[in-house]
Amino acid sequence: MDSPSAQRNKGPIWSIMESTILPLLRQNKETKRLRVLEIAGGCGVHTEHFSSEMAKMSINAQYYPTDPDDASLQSYQERVGALANTSTTESVTISTPFCVTLGSENSGVLEDGNAKAENNMSSTIISHAGEDPMDLMICINMIHISPWTATMGLFKVANAHLSKGGILMTYGPYKVNGTAVESNLSFDESLKSRNAEWGVRDLESVEGVAKENGLVLDKVVEMPANNLLCIFRK
């Protein structure tokens, strides 16, 4: 399984990660290992690229990939397994991909928001990734092609599992002040015709959900093909 859109955007996204996001995280972490959680990672194209690039920079990282789709998880596992047989990711450990479905009972959202509460040890994310908080969460091209409850779940997970000063990076098309370029407005109509719960979201609405969950919109970067890369900090 492959993703042409992920192949196209992995380079531009990594460029912002390298120039902006990783330096911000280094301000918080001197010697500890970087913990990365990717939500809705699809077939693993971004995981493969980002982990390889981190390894080239000798970044010590633990990468946790997730997706809600069984077929994608199988492809994910094959891609991760192939990487494990090379030396390109020596400083980066990629965990076995696991299922997280945002907005559902297995989303890993903790009832009291405390990732170390003993009564929440059954959390999906904790059971696969342990209790320590994440430094970086990545969510690419999910918000517009999922129900609004998934976006709400995403930020609840960020609130529960990000460290103080940690970053949630999102990427995709957005409306700003209620409008967008014509191609994104047409895309919005197309999405809604396929599923009434999908659609290009208002950035202001997403920012509102972020604030409700203790995150602030720190930076917005214009990307190719009329997409935005958003950096939210806890």
Backbone torsions as a table, in degrees:
resi	resn	phi	psi	omega
1	MET	NA	140.5	178.9
2	ASP	-138.6	166.8	178.6
3	SER	-133.9	103.7	179.5
4	PRO	-57.2	-38.9	-179.3
5	SER	-66.6	-39.1	177.6
6	ALA	-66.5	-37.2	177.4
7	GLN	-63.3	-36.4	-180.0
8	ARG	-72.0	-39.9	-171.4
9	ASN	-95.9	-7.6	-176.4
10	LYS	-61.4	-37.4	179.9
11	GLY	-67.7	-53.2	177.4
12	PRO	-59.1	-38.1	178.7
13	ILE	-66.9	-45.0	178.7
14	TRP	-59.4	-36.5	179.6
15	SER	-56.8	-41.8	178.5
16	ILE	-73.3	-37.0	176.2
17	MET	-59.8	-44.5	-177.2
18	GLU	-69.2	-41.8	-173.4
19	SER	-84.1	-26.7	-171.5
20	THR	-123.3	-52.3	-170.8
21	ILE	-73.0	-49.1	-178.6
22	LEU	-62.8	-40.7	174.9
23	PRO	-60.5	-36.7	177.0
24	LEU	-63.4	-41.7	-179.3
25	LEU	-69.4	-32.3	178.8
26	ARG	-64.8	-25.1	177.0
27	GLN	-64.9	-27.2	-178.9
28	ASN	-94.5	-24.6	-173.3
29	LYS	-128.2	118.8	179.0
30	GLU	-92.8	-52.6	-173.6
31	THR	-124.0	-16.0	-176.5
32	LYS	-72.9	159.2	-177.9
33	ARG	-75.8	136.3	178.2
34	LEU	-73.5	128.0	178.8
35	ARG	-108.8	122.5	-173.1
36	VAL	-121.9	130.2	176.6
37	LEU	-119.3	118.1	176.5
38	GLU	-101.8	125.3	-179.5
39	ILE	-100.9	135.9	178.4
40	ALA	54.6	53.4	-174.6
41	GLY	-78.2	0.6	177.3
42	GLY	65.1	-133.2	-176.4
43	CYS	-91.1	2.7	171.7
44	GLY	99.7	10.4	-179.6
45	VAL	-59.7	-45.0	-178.7
46	HIS	-68.8	-41.9	177.5
47	THR	-56.8	-47.0	-179.9
48	GLU	-58.8	-47.1	-175.7
49	HIS	-71.6	-48.6	-176.1
50	PHE	-64.9	-42.6	-179.4
51	SER	-66.4	-37.8	177.7
52	SER	-64.5	-42.0	179.5
53	GLU	-68.6	-36.9	175.9
54	MET	-62.4	-40.8	-179.9
55	ALA	-64.3	-37.5	178.0
56	LYS	-61.2	-29.5	178.6
57	MET	-91.3	5.6	-179.5
58	SER	58.7	34.9	176.4
59	ILE	-80.6	127.6	178.6
60	ASN	-84.3	110.8	-172.5
61	ALA	-142.8	151.5	170.9
62	GLN	-116.5	120.9	-171.3
63	TYR	-112.7	124.6	-179.0
64	TYR	-113.1	104.7	179.9
65	PRO	-91.0	142.6	177.7
66	THR	-139.8	158.1	171.4
67	ASP	-163.5	150.1	179.7
68	PRO	-84.6	-9.4	-171.3
69	ASP	-101.0	129.5	-176.2
70	ASP	-62.0	-43.9	-178.9
71	ALA	-64.1	-40.3	177.8
72	SER	-64.9	-39.9	179.3
73	LEU	-63.4	-37.2	177.8
74	GLN	-64.3	-45.2	177.4
75	SER	-63.3	-41.8	177.1
76	TYR	-54.1	-49.1	-177.6
77	GLN	-61.9	-41.0	179.0
78	GLU	-63.8	-40.0	-179.5
79	ARG	-68.2	-43.8	178.9
80	VAL	-65.1	-40.7	178.6
81	GLY	-62.1	-39.8	177.4
82	ALA	-64.2	-38.8	178.2
83	LEU	-64.5	-38.0	-177.2
84	ALA	-63.0	-21.9	-179.0
85	ASN	-90.5	7.5	177.6
86	THR	-118.4	175.1	178.6
87	SER	-102.7	11.9	-173.4
88	THR	-76.8	-16.5	-177.5
89	THR	-125.6	40.5	-174.7
90	GLU	-58.8	-36.7	-176.9
91	SER	-90.2	-4.0	-177.6
92	VAL	-118.7	123.5	176.4
93	THR	-100.4	124.7	179.0
94	ILE	-104.2	120.5	-179.9
95	SER	-75.6	163.9	176.2
96	THR	-61.4	126.5	179.5
97	PRO	-57.8	141.4	179.9
98	PHE	-137.1	164.8	-173.1
99	CYS	-86.6	125.9	168.7
100	VAL	-130.7	120.7	177.5
101	THR	-111.8	106.4	-174.7
102	LEU	-66.0	141.5	178.7
103	GLY	82.4	5.6	178.4
104	SER	-118.3	179.4	-176.2
105	GLU	-67.1	-22.3	-178.9
106	ASN	-102.1	24.5	-176.1
107	SER	-74.6	-13.7	-177.2
108	GLY	84.9	4.1	177.1
109	VAL	-74.0	127.9	-175.9
110	LEU	-88.4	140.0	-173.9
111	GLU	-59.9	-40.0	-177.3
112	ASP	-108.0	6.9	177.8
113	GLY	75.4	4.4	-177.4
114	ASN	-104.1	107.9	-174.6
115	ALA	-66.6	-10.0	-178.3
116	LYS	-109.2	5.1	179.9
117	ALA	-67.1	127.9	-174.7
118	GLU	-62.8	-32.7	-177.0
119	ASN	-76.2	-0.4	177.5
120	ASN	-115.7	19.4	-177.2
121	MET	-66.7	-12.6	178.3
122	SER	-82.3	-2.7	177.8
123	SER	-50.4	135.7	-179.5
124	THR	-55.5	-46.9	-176.1
125	ILE	-67.4	-45.0	179.8
126	ILE	-63.0	-39.6	-176.8
127	SER	-65.2	-26.8	179.5
128	HIS	-99.5	-27.8	-171.3
129	ALA	-119.8	-2.3	179.6
130	GLY	85.1	-178.4	-172.6
131	GLU	-87.7	-22.3	-174.6
132	ASP	-64.5	143.3	-178.3
133	PRO	-69.3	159.2	176.8
134	MET	-87.0	149.3	175.5
135	ASP	-93.9	-32.0	-176.5
136	LEU	-141.0	130.1	169.3
137	MET	-114.4	139.6	-177.3
138	ILE	-123.4	130.4	177.6
139	CYS	-142.4	108.3	-172.2
140	ILE	-115.1	127.6	174.4
141	ASN	52.6	46.4	175.7
142	MET	-116.1	-39.7	-168.0
143	ILE	-59.6	-36.7	-176.5
144	HIS	-83.4	-15.4	-174.1
145	ILE	-119.1	38.5	178.3
146	SER	-154.1	162.0	177.4
147	PRO	-63.6	157.3	179.4
148	TRP	-59.5	-29.3	177.9
149	THR	-61.1	-28.6	177.6
150	ALA	-67.8	-40.1	176.3
151	THR	-64.0	-42.9	176.6
152	MET	-60.1	-42.2	178.4
153	GLY	-65.0	-37.5	178.6
154	LEU	-56.9	-47.5	-176.9
155	PHE	-75.6	-26.4	173.0
156	LYS	-66.7	-41.1	176.1
157	VAL	-62.6	-42.8	178.9
158	ALA	-61.1	-42.8	178.8
159	ASN	-61.9	-41.0	-175.6
160	ALA	-77.3	-32.3	-166.9
161	HIS	-117.7	-11.1	177.2
162	LEU	-81.4	146.2	173.3
163	SER	-74.5	164.1	174.7
164	LYS	-63.0	127.4	-175.2
165	GLY	86.1	-2.8	178.8
166	GLY	-69.3	164.7	-172.3
167	ILE	-122.4	136.2	165.7
168	LEU	-108.5	118.9	177.6
169	MET	-104.6	123.8	173.9
170	THR	-116.9	155.2	-178.1
171	TYR	-146.0	138.7	176.3
172	GLY	154.8	-174.1	178.3
173	PRO	-80.6	144.5	176.9
174	TYR	-139.9	156.6	163.0
175	LYS	-91.9	145.4	176.1
176	VAL	-125.3	126.4	-174.7
177	ASN	56.3	35.5	174.3
178	GLY	82.6	2.4	-178.0
179	THR	-140.8	173.6	-179.4
180	ALA	-159.1	175.5	175.9
181	VAL	-64.0	158.0	-173.5
182	GLU	-56.6	-39.4	-178.2
183	SER	-63.6	-36.7	179.0
184	ASN	-74.5	-31.7	175.2
185	LEU	-66.8	-39.8	176.5
186	SER	-66.2	-39.3	177.6
187	PHE	-62.8	-39.6	178.2
188	ASP	-59.8	-45.3	178.8
189	GLU	-63.5	-40.6	179.6
190	SER	-64.0	-43.2	179.1
191	LEU	-61.1	-45.7	-177.6
192	LYS	-68.0	-28.0	176.6
193	SER	-71.2	-26.0	178.1
194	ARG	-83.9	-37.3	-179.8
195	ASN	-156.0	119.0	-175.5
196	ALA	-62.7	-18.5	-179.5
197	GLU	-88.2	-6.0	178.8
198	TRP	-93.4	173.6	174.7
199	GLY	149.7	155.9	175.4
200	VAL	-69.1	121.6	-171.8
201	ARG	-87.5	153.6	171.7
202	ASP	-73.6	126.0	-179.7
203	LEU	-58.3	-35.9	-179.2
204	GLU	-64.4	-35.0	177.8
205	SER	-69.0	-41.1	177.5
206	VAL	-64.3	-42.3	177.9
207	GLU	-61.3	-36.4	178.3
208	GLY	-62.7	-42.4	177.4
209	VAL	-64.7	-37.7	177.8
210	ALA	-60.3	-47.5	-179.1
211	LYS	-61.6	-38.6	178.7
212	GLU	-62.0	-22.0	-177.3
213	ASN	-112.7	21.4	171.9
214	GLY	79.9	19.1	177.7
215	LEU	-116.7	151.3	176.8
216	VAL	-120.0	145.3	176.3
217	LEU	-79.1	105.9	-172.6
218	ASP	-86.0	-35.2	-174.4
219	LYS	-160.6	143.1	174.3
220	VAL	-124.4	127.0	-177.9
221	VAL	-116.9	127.1	175.1
222	GLU	-73.5	131.9	-175.0
223	MET	-120.8	170.2	178.2
224	PRO	-58.7	157.7	176.2
225	ALA	59.9	32.8	174.8
226	ASN	61.8	34.7	174.9
227	ASN	-101.6	161.2	175.5
228	LEU	-123.0	139.9	171.4
229	LEU	-105.8	121.7	-175.2
230	CYS	-113.2	133.6	179.2
231	ILE	-111.2	112.9	177.0
232	PHE	-105.7	135.9	179.6
233	ARG	-119.1	143.9	178.3
234	LYS	-88.9	NA	NA
